[in-house]
Each structure stands twice: as structure tokens, then as C-alpha cells.
Amino acid sequence: MADLVYPPVIVAIKTFWKYLGVQFDFQGVENLPRQGGAVLCMNHIGYLDFALVGTGALPAKRYIRFMAKKEIFNHKVAGPLMRGMHHISVDRESGSSSFVAALRALRSGEIVGIFPEGTISRSFEIEDLKSGAIRLSIGAGVPIIPVAVWGSQRIITKKRKPDFKRRKHPVHIAFGQPYLVPKGSDIERAEAELKVKMLELLHSVQSNYPHSHEGQWWAPARLGGTAITSEQLHVERQKMKEQENG
């Protein structure tokens, strides 16, 4: 497919990274296939994760087709850009059309980027995964590539004021080794395996991060940070459901 929109957007994004002072550390870029389809499965901690991970794929000369909620595609500015870059709209109420679109992209040799958690993790841990990534990998017969990103939450994330000041913003991204999920695999077991692989990568980039996590709002409690825990998030969601059900 013709990519007329992606190149100029990349130039703009790189200029933005330079302005912010983003200090990238990319690991495992050689794990990205130079051709052929793959499902890129990333943890989700900030609003810029997709653009940061997409930047990491550029040395492999690959464009990532990200799956993103339809509300972004409905935006008068972001929508045309998302469609022009051939990203995939996800309707959470009816996901079958987006699943088919992603399957078609994978079979045509594209790399499709997915956030298996479905939303930004405010605990900055990897929360429960949804099964879409596993099903796409099996359906298209393409490998999964686990990815971990760390540091993006310090720029802009949920329920925090964005930090767009010019300063050193270390962002570490690791691309794991691709692996195939055999047809007939148990979906829940495959999800658990993917989560383990993503956790291993996340812990690796966290351990090499140049700034201390102790006492920081952007760090999980496991590392001495003050972020909300997974357990507290669960309680919060349960209360919201109870309120909605009245």
C-alpha cells in the first residue's frame, strides 16, 4: 500500500522528540522482521507509546500499523492522519470488523501493533491481557513480538499533567524475540506465556533505567514508587461498576 502520510508524520515526530530532549535506548531492534507480518504486543503506560515504539521500528525500515480506539479516528485532525498511515480503528462494542482488518493486514505482510491490556495501566505494571493478539497471531500464522516501553509515562499519561518541557526524557524500549503460537494452542495459556515474556522485558528495561524509581509517582510500588497498585485499581473498578449498576 502507498504510504504518502507516514513519512512526513515521522519527520514531525522526530522533530518533537528532539524538542523534548527524548533520550532513546532501543534494545532488540534486530528482532523486527525486515519483511512479513508480525503482531507487536506492547505494554501501555502513556499516550505516546505508539509513536515511541514506532520510532524504534524505523531502523528496520518497517512501519507499524497500530490498532487504536475509533474515537481517535473520529477526531477532525488525528482521524485523517490515522487513516492515512493505515492504522486500524477498533470499535470496542463491535470488534469483529477491526479483527478482520488486522488479520488482512498481517496476511499481506504488515506488522500490526497492539496493546493487549486494552488501556493505559495506571499502576505501570502489566495488567491482565485480552486475547485478541493471540487470536490474530494464530489466525494469520505470524509471530508475536513482545515489546516493553519505559519512561513514556513521565511525558504524558492518564490523570497526570503533561510534561512537555525541554529536558532530558529517557525512554527505554526493548523488542523481544519473535515466537509463533501453534494452531490449536490453549488461548489462556498462550496469554499467560505472552504476559511472562512482556514482564521479563519490562523488568529488564526498568533495571537499566538511569533514574531511581524510589518515591516517584511514575514508578510502580514494586520498585518503591507511589503509583496506584493493581489491587487498588481492581477495587476502584469494582466500585465504579457498582455505581453504574446503581
C-alpha angles and dihedrals in degrees: 000000000000115000107203097143102041098066097055091043089054090053090052093047093049089051089052092051090050091050092050092046095237110185107205126204110186121189128184098013086146087069091071111096115240089218138009134049129300139164112238109206114196137179113241121224105138144025093251097053094107094052093045094049090044089055089054091057095056096087087060087054091237131133115213118222103213126205108227137169116275093241089075090054090051092058112108093229105026094040098067090044093051092049092044090055089049095241116162124250117224121206105196092200093054112020099167096091093050090047090054092047091051091047090052092050093050093049090051090057102264128140109235118203119214136179099212092194088064096221142031113292109230090192088058086227124110107267128198114312128229119230099238096097093052093047092049092050092051094042095050096034092232130132128260118234113199115214134191125198124188132180098031091102089066090064101045132342142141120309094000132103110252118251106215095154118130104258140113108298109183112205119180122195128181126191112205129213115283117246136179125237106217119233111262093031119150104259097214092048090048090050090052091050091051091050091052091052092048091048092052090053093045093051089049095054091043092053090053096044111123097223128069116252094205112124094352122140090219094057128082121247088248088069096041095268128136100234118130111271127240089248092053090048090053091052090047092052092048091053091049091052091049091051091049091050088049 
